[in-house]
């Protein structure tokens, strides 16, 4: 091929190298680990009625899986660095299948907690391994783009769970247990596909380019910038976790939404990630990871405030979807910042650490939210969440220094 034709095909050539088989398999796995695991928050109104749950019990159901995440996050990162991504990804997919099966036969709250704990922990095990894998098979200059594509698979999976509730329960009259059972076979299919995924050492990446591009990586895992980045993530996740167990209940009781309405909204809010997340990765590569993260998070939190302030079905729907739109735009930038702040040989641990603050505060937030709901009602939970969002954004803007 001539130099002119190389120039003409340069963009397509980079796209081909970026969209490797390993990345595409990782995207598929990302969708499957979230599909059944993202149905819980929508089902809370049904679970509340069927199991006669109090607000405190709902808070516990939301908190226990996240508390278990705290215990497994660091081992997941260590095992990813030591034993390789494929083994950890396979374990996570197997846990997702077992969790979906158990959710499909749950007869009491404790069985359901066990099921949702498995479908939460599978994500905890998957993410450090898959994120580390994605950064290792991708050149540094394409890292945010690759993570954007990878994250698109996750948001697609998050949409599949709620949409399956809307379709299977709303159209085909499935019971909620049958929706969980529906997901077992697709998840096991993903486990079979994983057999064809290569180790990072087998994937052809330009080593000279890789070593040169890694020069800006951190030499220490727990640098001051990483600590402040983890603090920002923890604060912001606490705000989001306050609403996780009560948003669907508030929409059902105070706003008159049906499960089908909520499934459609939550599903659509994640489905957009198929396009939005790769776009976010491209924009983060062009404008800078931290700058893009701060701008998109500010827009996301402002839309959240408008969603909970304005009255009516459509204002909430529009601004909630806008909140998710900007939040998804930020995700590749946040993952790329984690990779930048992590030494190359400890990248699995770096991604595990990035999830740990969220797991810690996420376990406490539903309990705090339950106390607020019992004492003051559900709506003040959202006001508190909005304030906490902006505090966490301030920590990111003023506490994290990235060249």
DORO-52949 format. One line per 2 residues: number of its first residue (from 1); their letters; for each residue x negated, y, z negated of C-alpha. Coordinates in steps of 0.2 Angstrom, whole numbers, plus 5000, padded with zeros to 4 digits. Layout:
! residues N
NUM) A) X,Y,Z ~ ...
This chain:
! residues 403
1) XX) 5000,5000,5000 ~ 4993,5017,5004
3) XX) 4990,5031,4992 ~ 5005,5041,4999
5) XX) 5017,5027,4997 ~ 5010,5024,4979
7) XX) 5014,5042,4975 ~ 5031,5040,4982
9) XX) 5035,5025,4972 ~ 5026,5031,4956
11) XX) 5042,5034,4947 ~ 5050,5017,4952
13) XX) 5034,5008,4948 ~ 5034,5015,4930
15) XX) 5053,5011,4929 ~ 5049,4993,4934
17) XX) 5035,4992,4921 ~ 5045,4999,4908
19) XX) 5060,4988,4911 ~ 5051,4972,4907
21) XX) 5059,4955,4904 ~ 5054,4956,4886
23) XX) 5062,4973,4883 ~ 5078,4967,4892
25) XX) 5079,4952,4880 ~ 5075,4963,4865
27) XX) 5090,4974,4871 ~ 5101,4959,4872
29) XX) 5096,4953,4855 ~ 5099,4971,4848
31) XX) 5117,4970,4854 ~ 5120,4953,4847
33) XX) 5113,4957,4829 ~ 5126,4971,4827
35) XX) 5141,4965,4835 ~ 5149,4955,4821
37) XX) 5140,4965,4808 ~ 5149,4982,4813
39) XX) 5167,4976,4810 ~ 5167,4977,4791
41) XX) 5170,4996,4789 ~ 5185,4995,4800
43) XX) 5193,4980,4791 ~ 5192,4988,4774
45) XX) 5211,4993,4775 ~ 5216,4975,4779
47) XX) 5204,4968,4766 ~ 5210,4980,4753
49) XX) 5228,4974,4755 ~ 5224,4956,4757
51) XX) 5212,4954,4742 ~ 5221,4968,4732
53) XX) 5205,4977,4730 ~ 5202,4993,4720
55) XX) 5191,5007,4726 ~ 5177,5001,4714
57) XX) 5178,4984,4722 ~ 5177,4991,4740
59) XX) 5162,5001,4735 ~ 5154,4985,4728
61) XX) 5158,4976,4745 ~ 5150,4990,4754
63) XX) 5135,4991,4742 ~ 5130,4973,4739
65) XX) 5123,4969,4757 ~ 5113,4985,4756
67) XX) 5106,4981,4739 ~ 5100,4964,4747
69) XX) 5092,4974,4761 ~ 5081,4983,4748
71) XX) 5074,4966,4743 ~ 5071,4959,4760
73) XX) 5065,4975,4770 ~ 5046,4974,4765
75) XX) 5045,4955,4767 ~ 5053,4957,4784
77) XX) 5039,4970,4789 ~ 5025,4959,4782
79) XX) 5031,4943,4791 ~ 5033,4953,4807
81) XX) 5015,4958,4807 ~ 5009,4941,4801
83) XX) 5020,4928,4810 ~ 5025,4938,4826
85) XX) 5041,4946,4832 ~ 5049,4931,4841
87) XX) 5050,4920,4825 ~ 5058,4934,4815
89) XX) 5070,4939,4829 ~ 5075,4920,4831
91) XX) 5078,4920,4812 ~ 5089,4936,4813
93) XX) 5100,4929,4827 ~ 5103,4913,4818
95) XX) 5108,4922,4802 ~ 5120,4933,4813
97) XX) 5128,4917,4819 ~ 5130,4909,4801
99) XX) 5137,4926,4795 ~ 5150,4927,4808
101) XX) 5155,4909,4805 ~ 5156,4912,4786
103) XX) 5166,4928,4789 ~ 5178,4917,4800
105) XX) 5182,4905,4786 ~ 5182,4918,4771
107) XX) 5195,4914,4758 ~ 5191,4926,4745
109) XX) 5180,4942,4742 ~ 5165,4933,4737
111) XX) 5164,4923,4753 ~ 5167,4938,4763
113) XX) 5153,4947,4754 ~ 5141,4932,4758
115) XX) 5146,4934,4776 ~ 5143,4952,4777
117) XX) 5127,4951,4768 ~ 5120,4939,4781
119) XX) 5126,4950,4795 ~ 5117,4964,4787
121) XX) 5101,4956,4782 ~ 5100,4949,4800
123) XX) 5098,4967,4806 ~ 5085,4970,4792
125) XX) 5074,4956,4798 ~ 5077,4960,4817
127) XX) 5073,4978,4817 ~ 5055,4979,4811
129) XX) 5050,4964,4822 ~ 5059,4971,4838
131) XX) 5054,4989,4836 ~ 5036,4983,4834
133) XX) 5037,4971,4849 ~ 5044,4986,4859
135) XX) 5030,4997,4855 ~ 5017,4984,4858
137) XX) 5023,4979,4876 ~ 5025,4998,4881
139) XX) 5012,5011,4885 ~ 5012,5025,4872
141) XX) 5017,5038,4884 ~ 5033,5028,4887
143) XX) 5036,5023,4869 ~ 5051,5035,4866
145) XX) 5059,5030,4883 ~ 5057,5011,4879
147) XX) 5064,5014,4861 ~ 5079,5024,4869
149) XX) 5083,5009,4880 ~ 5081,4997,4866
151) XX) 5092,5007,4855 ~ 5105,5008,4868
153) XX) 5107,4989,4866 ~ 5110,4992,4847
155) XX) 5123,5005,4850 ~ 5132,4994,4863
157) XX) 5132,4980,4850 ~ 5139,4992,4837
159) XX) 5153,4996,4849 ~ 5157,4978,4853
161) XX) 5163,4974,4835 ~ 5176,4988,4834
163) XX) 5181,4985,4852 ~ 5184,4967,4849
165) XX) 5195,4971,4834 ~ 5205,4983,4845
167) XX) 5207,4970,4859 ~ 5208,4954,4850
169) XX) 5219,4960,4836 ~ 5229,4973,4845
171) XX) 5232,4964,4862 ~ 5230,4945,4858
173) XX) 5236,4945,4840 ~ 5221,4937,4833
175) XX) 5218,4938,4814 ~ 5203,4946,4807
177) XX) 5195,4929,4803 ~ 5197,4924,4821
179) XX) 5188,4939,4827 ~ 5173,4934,4817
181) XX) 5174,4916,4824 ~ 5175,4923,4842
183) XX) 5157,4930,4840 ~ 5148,4914,4835
185) XX) 5145,4906,4852 ~ 5139,4922,4860
187) XX) 5127,4925,4846 ~ 5120,4907,4848
189) XX) 5119,4910,4867 ~ 5107,4924,4863
191) XX) 5096,4912,4852 ~ 5094,4901,4868
193) XX) 5089,4916,4879 ~ 5076,4920,4866
195) XX) 5066,4905,4871 ~ 5061,4913,4887
197) XX) 5054,4929,4878 ~ 5035,4930,4879
199) XX) 5024,4935,4864 ~ 5017,4953,4866
201) XX) 4999,4946,4869 ~ 5006,4938,4885
203) XX) 5014,4954,4891 ~ 5003,4963,4904
205) XX) 4999,4980,4897 ~ 4985,4991,4903
207) XX) 4973,4989,4888 ~ 4962,5004,4892
209) XX) 4977,5015,4893 ~ 4985,5008,4877
211) XX) 4969,5011,4867 ~ 4967,5028,4873
213) XX) 4986,5032,4869 ~ 4984,5025,4852
215) XX) 4971,5038,4847 ~ 4985,5049,4839
217) XX) 4992,5035,4828 ~ 4990,5036,4809
219) XX) 4975,5028,4800 ~ 4985,5026,4784
221) XX) 5003,5019,4782 ~ 5008,5030,4767
223) XX) 5002,5047,4773 ~ 5010,5063,4766
225) XX) 5019,5065,4782 ~ 5026,5047,4781
227) XX) 5032,5049,4763 ~ 5041,5065,4768
229) XX) 5049,5057,4783 ~ 5055,5043,4772
231) XX) 5062,5055,4760 ~ 5071,5064,4774
233) XX) 5078,5048,4780 ~ 5084,5042,4763
235) XX) 5093,5058,4759 ~ 5102,5058,4776
237) XX) 5106,5040,4775 ~ 5114,5043,4758
239) XX) 5125,5056,4765 ~ 5131,5044,4779
241) XX) 5133,5029,4767 ~ 5145,5039,4756
243) XX) 5158,5038,4769 ~ 5155,5020,4775
245) XX) 5168,5012,4764 ~ 5181,5026,4764
247) XX) 5182,5034,4781 ~ 5193,5020,4788
249) XX) 5204,5021,4772 ~ 5206,5040,4773
251) XX) 5210,5039,4791 ~ 5223,5025,4788
253) XX) 5231,5033,4773 ~ 5230,5051,4775
255) XX) 5230,5053,4794 ~ 5241,5038,4799
257) XX) 5228,5030,4810 ~ 5230,5011,4815
259) XX) 5216,4998,4816 ~ 5217,4999,4835
261) XX) 5215,5018,4834 ~ 5200,5016,4823
263) XX) 5193,5002,4833 ~ 5194,5012,4849
265) XX) 5186,5027,4841 ~ 5172,5018,4832
267) XX) 5169,5007,4848 ~ 5169,5022,4860
269) XX) 5157,5031,4848 ~ 5144,5017,4850
271) XX) 5148,5012,4868 ~ 5141,5029,4873
273) XX) 5124,5024,4867 ~ 5121,5013,4882
275) XX) 5118,5030,4892 ~ 5115,5042,4878
277) XX) 5101,5033,4869 ~ 5090,5031,4885
279) XX) 5093,5049,4888 ~ 5088,5054,4870
281) XX) 5072,5044,4873 ~ 5068,5053,4889
283) XX) 5072,5070,4881 ~ 5061,5066,4866
285) XX) 5047,5062,4877 ~ 5048,5079,4886
287) XX) 5052,5091,4872 ~ 5043,5083,4857
289) XX) 5049,5070,4845 ~ 5052,5080,4830
291) XX) 5059,5095,4839 ~ 5071,5085,4848
293) XX) 5076,5076,4831 ~ 5079,5092,4822
295) XX) 5090,5100,4836 ~ 5101,5084,4839
297) XX) 5103,5081,4820 ~ 5109,5099,4817
299) XX) 5121,5097,4831 ~ 5127,5081,4824
301) XX) 5130,5087,4807 ~ 5139,5102,4813
303) XX) 5151,5092,4823 ~ 5154,5081,4807
305) XX) 5159,5097,4797 ~ 5171,5102,4811
307) XX) 5178,5084,4812 ~ 5183,5084,4793
309) XX) 5189,5102,4793 ~ 5200,5103,4808
311) XX) 5217,5095,4807 ~ 5225,5082,4819
313) XX) 5221,5066,4828 ~ 5212,5073,4843
315) XX) 5201,5086,4834 ~ 5194,5073,4823
317) XX) 5192,5061,4837 ~ 5183,5073,4848
319) XX) 5171,5080,4835 ~ 5168,5063,4828
321) XX) 5163,5057,4845 ~ 5152,5072,4847
323) XX) 5144,5069,4830 ~ 5139,5051,4836
325) XX) 5134,5058,4853 ~ 5121,5069,4845
327) XX) 5116,5056,4832 ~ 5112,5043,4845
329) XX) 5102,5056,4855 ~ 5091,5058,4840
331) XX) 5088,5039,4837 ~ 5074,5036,4849
333) XX) 5064,5051,4843 ~ 5066,5045,4825
335) XX) 5059,5028,4830 ~ 5045,5036,4840
337) XX) 5040,5046,4825 ~ 5039,5031,4814
339) XX) 5028,5022,4827 ~ 5017,5038,4827
341) XX) 5015,5038,4808 ~ 5011,5020,4807
343) XX) 4994,5012,4810 ~ 4995,5000,4826
345) XX) 4992,4984,4816 ~ 5004,4989,4803
347) XX) 5018,4994,4814 ~ 5031,4981,4808
349) XX) 5028,4987,4790 ~ 5030,5005,4796
351) XX) 5047,5001,4803 ~ 5052,4991,4788
353) XX) 5047,5005,4777 ~ 5057,5017,4787
355) XX) 5073,5007,4783 ~ 5069,5005,4765
357) XX) 5075,5022,4758 ~ 5091,5020,4768
359) XX) 5094,5003,4760 ~ 5090,5010,4742
361) XX) 5102,5024,4743 ~ 5114,5015,4754
363) XX) 5117,5003,4740 ~ 5120,5017,4728
365) XX) 5130,5028,4739 ~ 5146,5017,4740
367) XX) 5147,5016,4721 ~ 5145,5035,4720
369) XX) 5158,5037,4733 ~ 5170,5026,4723
371) XX) 5168,5036,4708 ~ 5172,5052,4718
373) XX) 5187,5044,4725 ~ 5194,5039,4708
375) XX) 5190,5055,4700 ~ 5194,5068,4714
377) XX) 5201,5059,4729 ~ 5193,5053,4745
379) XX) 5192,5069,4755 ~ 5178,5077,4743
381) XX) 5167,5062,4748 ~ 5165,5070,4766
383) XX) 5161,5087,4759 ~ 5147,5080,4748
385) XX) 5141,5070,4763 ~ 5140,5086,4774
387) XX) 5130,5095,4761 ~ 5118,5080,4759
389) XX) 5116,5079,4778 ~ 5109,5097,4779
391) XX) 5097,5094,4764 ~ 5089,5079,4772
393) XX) 5087,5089,4789 ~ 5078,5103,4779
395) XX) 5066,5090,4772 ~ 5062,5084,4790
397) XX) 5060,5101,4797 ~ 5049,5108,4783
399) XX) 5041,5093,4776 ~ 5035,5083,4791
401) XX) 5021,5089,4801 ~ 5018,5081,4818
403) X) 5006,5088,4831
